[in-house]
Amino acid sequence: MPAELSIRPLAGLPMVEPGDDLAALTLAAMAENGLTFQAGDILVVAQKVISKAEGQLIKLADVEPSARAIELATETDKDPRLVQLILDESSDLLRKKPGVLIMRHRLGIVGAHAGIDQSNISHADGEAALLLPRDPDTSAAELRLALGKATGVELGVIIADSMNRPWRLGTIGCAIGCSGITVLDDHVGGKDLFGRELKVTLINRVDSIAATATLLMGETTERTPMALVRGFDPEDSPQRAADIYRPLDEDLFR
């Protein structure tokens, strides 16, 4: 485990547009902050940056709500077009009340409104909404590969998004995509301090890193959607963020 951990938000990243080269923008931001990548570094990237670059910004004027979306919009006091996007991105509607739709996203993420957000995006051409990346693990792998080719350095990459958690107030950063890093550190079968066998100890490394980095990156007007994490060995692994989601047959709250 690291003796010392440093997290440096990267200032100077411009507003990202569809089709932007995120690897080039990352390297420019690193240079502007006087930094170069070192072996074992972890780059944490806010989901919005990935979604914007991948063209996941949708104009609500282009969305035709279904009868089901209109019905749910009436029940929850929401824009029917936004509700249609939420339905399109989801596999299940789990809970609803005025102002809130709790969905199971097609990626397996459970949360409000299928992760669709309308904050920190331009509405200059009319109301819009930003969807999650199509495949965040692939997005992380592609960014890691591009940065590795450009620098010759092996990194870990985490894509972080802000989420609420059941029974607890407030959002924290969680990993929705990653590459080149051990996701779940399995201690089942090991021993505690008193020699007792560990039965269920499974440490989620990437969520812990994402939460800490997000705290420093900010979630409102800071404009630092990337952070460099140094001092924590990513332990290159084929695990993905998709491995975090609890299987449905183990979900006790459905």
C-alpha positions in Angstrom: 0.0 0.0 0.0 1.2 3.6 -0.7 3.1 5.4 2.1 2.0 8.7 0.5 -0.7 9.6 -2.0 -0.9 12.8 -4.1 -3.8 14.0 -6.2 -3.4 16.9 -8.5 -6.4 18.4 -10.4 -5.4 19.4 -13.9 -6.3 23.1 -14.6 -6.5 24.5 -18.1 -8.5 21.9 -19.9 -10.8 23.7 -22.5 -14.5 23.0 -22.9 -14.6 19.7 -24.7 -16.5 19.4 -28.0 -17.7 16.3 -29.9 -14.8 14.6 -31.7 -12.0 16.2 -29.6 -8.8 14.2 -29.1 -8.9 13.7 -25.3 -5.3 12.3 -25.2 -4.0 15.4 -26.9 -6.0 17.6 -24.5 -4.8 15.6 -21.5 -1.1 16.0 -22.6 -1.6 19.7 -23.1 -3.1 20.1 -19.7 -0.3 18.1 -18.1 2.3 20.4 -19.8 0.4 23.5 -18.7 0.5 22.2 -15.1 4.2 21.5 -15.3 3.7 17.7 -15.1 4.7 14.6 -17.0 3.3 11.1 -16.6 5.3 8.6 -14.5 4.9 4.8 -14.5 2.1 3.8 -12.1 0.2 7.1 -12.4 -3.6 7.0 -12.5 -5.6 9.5 -14.5 -9.1 10.2 -13.3 -11.4 11.8 -15.8 -14.9 13.1 -15.2 -17.6 11.3 -17.1 -18.9 14.6 -18.7 -15.6 15.0 -20.6 -15.8 11.6 -22.1 -19.5 11.9 -23.0 -19.0 15.3 -24.6 -16.1 14.0 -26.7 -18.2 11.0 -27.8 -21.1 13.1 -28.9 -23.5 12.1 -26.2 -25.1 15.5 -26.0 -28.7 15.2 -27.1 -31.0 18.1 -28.1 -34.4 17.6 -26.5 -36.0 19.1 -29.6 -34.9 15.9 -31.4 -36.6 13.6 -29.0 -40.2 12.3 -29.6 -41.7 11.1 -26.3 -43.7 7.9 -26.2 -47.1 7.5 -24.4 -45.2 5.8 -21.6 -42.8 8.7 -21.3 -45.6 11.2 -21.2 -47.4 9.2 -18.5 -44.2 9.0 -16.4 -43.5 12.7 -17.0 -46.9 13.6 -15.6 -46.4 11.4 -12.5 -42.9 12.8 -11.8 -43.3 16.4 -13.0 -40.6 16.1 -15.6 -40.1 17.0 -19.3 -41.5 14.1 -21.3 -38.6 14.3 -23.7 -36.1 13.9 -20.9 -38.1 10.9 -19.5 -37.9 9.3 -23.0 -34.1 9.6 -22.9 -34.1 8.0 -19.4 -36.2 5.1 -20.6 -34.1 4.6 -23.7 -30.9 4.4 -21.6 -32.4 2.0 -19.0 -33.3 -1.6 -18.6 -35.6 -1.2 -15.6 -37.6 1.4 -13.7 -37.1 0.7 -10.1 -38.7 3.5 -8.2 -40.5 6.8 -9.0 -41.9 9.8 -7.2 -42.4 13.5 -8.1 -39.0 14.7 -9.2 -37.2 11.4 -9.2 -36.9 8.3 -11.4 -34.6 5.6 -10.1 -33.4 3.5 -13.0 -31.2 0.5 -13.8 -29.0 1.8 -16.6 -28.3 -0.5 -19.5 -24.7 -0.6 -18.2 -25.9 -2.0 -14.8 -25.6 1.2 -12.9 -28.5 1.9 -10.5 -29.2 5.6 -9.9 -31.3 8.6 -10.6 -32.4 9.4 -14.1 -30.0 6.8 -15.8 -27.1 9.2 -15.1 -28.5 11.7 -17.6 -27.5 15.3 -16.6 -28.3 18.8 -17.8 -25.8 20.7 -15.7 -22.5 22.1 -17.0 -23.6 21.7 -20.6 -24.5 24.4 -23.1 -28.2 25.0 -23.7 -27.5 27.8 -26.3 -29.3 25.9 -29.0 -32.2 24.8 -26.9 -32.6 22.4 -23.9 -30.2 19.5 -24.0 -29.1 16.5 -22.0 -25.9 14.6 -21.7 -26.0 10.8 -21.6 -23.4 8.5 -20.1 -20.7 7.1 -22.4 -21.8 4.2 -24.5 -19.1 1.9 -23.1 -17.1 3.6 -20.3 -14.6 0.7 -19.9 -13.8 0.9 -23.6 -13.5 4.7 -23.4 -11.0 4.3 -20.6 -9.0 1.6 -22.4 -8.8 3.7 -25.6 -7.6 6.8 -23.7 -5.0 4.8 -21.8 -3.8 3.2 -25.0 -3.5 6.6 -26.7 -1.6 8.1 -23.8 0.7 5.1 -23.5 1.6 5.4 -27.2 2.3 9.1 -26.9 4.4 8.9 -23.7 5.7 5.3 -23.4 4.3 5.2 -19.9 2.0 2.6 -18.4 -0.9 4.3 -16.7 -4.2 3.5 -15.1 -7.3 5.4 -16.2 -10.6 5.8 -14.3 -13.7 7.5 -15.6 -15.6 9.0 -12.6 -19.2 10.1 -12.2 -21.1 11.6 -9.3 -23.7 9.3 -7.7 -26.1 9.2 -4.8 -26.2 6.1 -2.6 -29.1 4.5 -0.9 -29.7 5.5 2.7 -27.0 8.2 2.6 -27.3 11.9 1.6 -25.0 13.6 -0.9 -23.1 12.5 -4.0 -19.7 11.0 -4.2 -17.5 10.2 -7.2 -17.7 6.6 -8.4 -15.9 4.7 -11.2 -18.1 3.9 -14.2 -15.1 3.0 -16.5 -11.5 2.0 -16.0 -8.5 0.4 -17.6 -5.2 -0.9 -16.4 -6.0 -1.0 -12.7 -7.1 -3.6 -10.1 -10.8 -2.9 -9.5 -11.7 -5.3 -6.7 -9.1 -6.4 -4.2 -10.3 -9.7 -2.9 -9.3 -10.6 0.6 -11.7 -13.5 1.1 -9.9 -16.4 2.7 -7.3 -14.2 4.3 -6.9 -13.6 8.0 -7.7 -10.5 10.2 -5.4 -9.2 12.9 -6.5 -12.0 15.2 -6.3 -14.8 12.7 -10.0 -15.0 12.0 -10.8 -15.9 8.4 -12.2 -13.1 6.2 -15.5 -14.2 4.6 -16.7 -11.2 2.6 -13.9 -8.6 2.5 -13.8 -7.3 -1.1 -12.2 -3.8 -1.4 -13.4 -1.5 -4.2 -10.2 0.3 -5.2 -11.5 2.3 -8.1 -14.5 3.8 -6.3 -12.2 4.9 -3.4 -9.8 6.6 -5.8 -12.6 8.1 -7.9 -14.3 9.5 -4.7 -11.1 11.1 -3.4 -10.2 12.6 -6.8 -13.7 13.9 -7.4 -13.5 15.7 -4.0 -10.5 17.7 -5.4 -11.7 18.0 -9.0 -15.0 19.6 -7.9 -18.5 19.0 -9.3 -19.8 22.5 -10.1 -17.8 25.4 -11.6 -14.2 24.4 -10.9 -13.4 23.4 -14.5 -10.9 20.7 -13.5 -12.4 17.5 -14.9 -9.2 15.6 -14.7 -6.8 14.7 -11.9 -3.5 12.9 -11.7 -3.2 10.4 -8.9 0.3 9.4 -7.9 1.6 7.0 -5.3 -1.0 4.2 -5.6 0.2 1.3 -7.8 -2.7 0.5 -10.2 -1.5 -3.1 -10.5 -2.3 -3.5 -14.2 -5.3 -5.8 -14.4 -7.9 -6.8 -17.0 -10.7 -6.1 -14.5 -13.3 -3.5 -15.6 -15.6 -1.2 -13.8 -18.4 -3.4 -15.1 -17.2 -6.0 -12.7 -18.4 -3.8 -9.8 -22.1 -4.2 -10.4 -23.8 -6.7 -8.1 -25.4 -9.6 -10.1 -29.2 -9.4 -10.1 -29.5 -12.7 -8.3 -27.6 -11.2 -5.4 -29.7 -8.0 -5.3 -31.7 -8.1 -2.1 -33.5 -4.8 -2.7 -35.2 -5.4 -6.0 
